[in-house]
Amino acid sequence: MTKERDIPHREAFENQGETYVRYTFFNREDDVGMAARAWLSEKQVEREEVAASKRDAREDKTLALASRANRIAWIAAAIAAISSIKEIKWIINSVISLLK
């Protein structure tokens, strides 16, 4: 999360909420307006950081699932190769037995 700056009126803004602060103080040109804009900016950054964390977690989960799927595919390919080798051996033995 972001490191909170020393913003005047922070406690009041927290109590009133973002919507109220945005509509009441955002366009003011005084110190309260500047503090309101700084506080609202912090809140936006916090939301973006939370969203990024969630996105990163989803990406990590997706990569883990893809890795697992790749391992399963390799195992399936190995099983198929072993099965085809056994089938080839059976065919060769069948042909040899016909030639005798």
Phi and psi in degrees as a GROMACS rama.xvg file:
@    title "Ramachandran Plot"
@    xaxis  label "Phi"
@    yaxis  label "Psi"
@TYPE xy
-75.0865  154.529  THR-2
-85.2409  124.622  LYS-3
-69.6567  133.574  GLU-4
-85.3548  164.35  ARG-5
-80.011  93.8825  ASP-6
-106.467  125.583  ILE-7
-61.8056  147.285  PRO-8
70.7755  13.5447  HIS-9
-54.4202  -48.0777  ARG-10
-60.5529  -41.6272  GLU-11
-64.3149  -42.8199  ALA-12
-62.2047  -44.0598  PHE-13
-59.0221  -42.132  GLU-14
-68.699  -34.1759  ASN-15
-85.4604  -27.742  GLN-16
91.8639  160.898  GLY-17
-63.899  -44.3318  GLU-18
-60.8546  -47.7175  THR-19
-62.1596  -46.3545  TYR-20
-62.2563  -42.3862  VAL-21
-62.0255  -47.0905  ARG-22
-76.7936  -26.712  TYR-23
-92.6793  -39.8319  THR-24
-116.182  -17.5419  PHE-25
-56.0562  -42.7348  PHE-26
-88.8517  0.289102  ASN-27
-70.282  145.453  ARG-28
-97.0167  2.11656  GLU-29
-91.6207  -171.505  ASP-30
-61.5076  -34.6903  ASP-31
-65.3261  -41.479  VAL-32
-63.1004  -43.2331  GLY-33
-62.7661  -42.3025  MET-34
-64.9823  -40.0825  ALA-35
-62.5371  -44.4897  ALA-36
-63.8217  -40.44  ARG-37
-64.0399  -43.2501  ALA-38
-65.459  -43.8098  TRP-39
-63.8714  -36.5437  LEU-40
-62.8314  -42.9232  SER-41
-59.3527  -43.302  GLU-42
-63.2682  -39.3105  LYS-43
-64.5938  -43.8073  GLN-44
-61.9423  -41.4548  VAL-45
-59.7962  -44.5917  GLU-46
-62.2924  -41.7807  ARG-47
-64.7074  -38.2697  GLU-48
-66.6854  -39.9431  GLU-49
-64.3864  -44.3327  VAL-50
-62.7071  -40.2403  ALA-51
-64.5235  -39.7791  ALA-52
-62.6383  -43.3825  SER-53
-64.6952  -41.6172  LYS-54
-63.6103  -43.0384  ARG-55
-61.9518  -40.1583  ASP-56
-64.5681  -40.7101  ALA-57
-64.3738  -41.4836  ARG-58
-63.8738  -41.091  GLU-59
-61.4744  -42.6504  ASP-60
-65.4029  -40.9789  LYS-61
-62.0636  -44.1122  THR-62
-64.2693  -39.5002  LEU-63
-64.0588  -42.1336  ALA-64
-65.382  -40.3977  LEU-65
-64.193  -40.2139  ALA-66
-63.4699  -43.0057  SER-67
-64.2674  -41.5353  ARG-68
-62.6367  -39.2106  ALA-69
-63.7379  -41.746  ASN-70
-61.9205  -42.2779  ARG-71
-63.7612  -40.1137  ILE-72
-63.7909  -40.8013  ALA-73
-63.264  -42.2595  TRP-74
-62.7247  -43.0069  ILE-75
-63.8159  -40.1898  ALA-76
-64.7218  -40.1813  ALA-77
-64.6452  -42.6244  ALA-78
-63.0148  -42.1848  ILE-79
-63.6736  -39.996  ALA-80
-64.616  -44.3873  ALA-81
-62.5749  -42.2625  ILE-82
-63.6121  -40.4101  SER-83
-68.5344  -34.87  SER-84
-63.2325  -44.0532  ILE-85
-62.9234  -39.2899  LYS-86
-65.5726  -42.4268  GLU-87
-62.9039  -42.7829  ILE-88
-60.6335  -40.3271  LYS-89
-64.458  -43.0347  TRP-90
-63.6026  -44.3544  ILE-91
-61.7741  -45.4001  ILE-92
-63.0366  -37.0237  ASN-93
-66.0192  -43.0293  SER-94
-65.6581  -42.7464  VAL-95
-62.1164  -42.2034  ILE-96
-67.1293  -29.4142  SER-97
-72.4368  -30.3969  LEU-98
-76.7957  -17.871  LEU-99
